[in-house]
């Protein structure tokens, strides 16, 4: 059985914490920020966790 290759695009975007949780960046924070409110921008700048069925697929893509 061959080794499972890591999906490099996923590996660049998602990090695994020491407890095994998957963290990701939030969308819509790259440009056109002047029209967005302070609270919205602050929320965008925080990390988010990947959960549920999506986390299962991401773990498989990362080879975990």
KASUL-V658417 format. One record per residue. N is the residue number from 1. RES is the residue in one letter. PHI is phi in whole degrees, -180 to 180 (none if undefined). PSI is psi in whole degrees, -180 to 180 (none if undefined). D_FIRST is the distance of its C-alpha to the first C-alpha in Angstrom with 2 decimals. Layout:
N:RES:PHI:PSI:D_FIRST / N:RES:PHI:PSI:D_FIRST
//
This chain:
1:X:none:125:0.00 / 2:X:-73:159:3.83 / 3:X:-68:152:6.68 / 4:X:-84:128:9.04 / 5:X:-81:143:12.17 / 6:X:-75:135:15.52 / 7:X:-79:107:18.05 / 8:X:-65:-35:20.84 / 9:X:-63:-40:23.68 / 10:X:-70:-40:22.95 / 11:X:-63:-33:22.58 / 12:X:-74:-27:26.02 / 13:X:-97:-25:27.68 / 14:X:-123:133:26.48 / 15:X:-113:151:26.80 / 16:X:-103:128:25.76 / 17:X:-78:173:28.75 / 18:X:-66:-25:28.95 / 19:X:-88:-4:29.08 / 20:X:98:4:25.90 / 21:X:-78:156:27.80 / 22:X:-105:124:26.99 / 23:X:-109:149:29.98 / 24:X:-143:164:30.85 / 25:X:-84:158:33.99 / 26:X:-91:155:36.33 / 27:X:-81:168:37.21 / 28:X:72:23:40.62 / 29:X:-112:14:41.54 / 30:X:-90:-38:41.34 / 31:X:-155:177:44.68 / 32:X:55:46:47.77 / 33:X:-86:-14:48.36 / 34:X:-68:-30:52.17 / 35:X:-84:-10:52.35 / 36:X:-91:144:50.11 / 37:X:-72:163:51.78 / 38:X:-59:-47:51.48 / 39:X:-64:-39:49.79 / 40:X:-65:-44:47.26 / 41:X:-66:-38:46.41 / 42:X:-64:-41:46.18 / 43:X:-67:-39:43.70 / 44:X:-63:-35:41.60 / 45:X:-74:-14:41.46 / 46:X:-83:162:39.82 / 47:X:-82:157:36.14 / 48:X:-128:157:34.56 / 49:X:-100:145:31.74 / 50:X:-91:126:28.88 / 51:X:-131:170:28.99 / 52:X:69:-145:27.99 / 53:X:-65:-33:25.45 / 54:X:-63:-38:25.33 / 55:X:-63:-37:24.24 / 56:X:-63:-45:21.25 / 57:X:-66:-38:20.19 / 58:X:-68:-42:21.00 / 59:X:-60:-40:19.00 / 60:X:-65:-40:15.87 / 61:X:-68:-32:16.90 / 62:X:-85:-10:17.52 / 63:X:77:28:14.25 / 64:X:-92:none:16.43
//
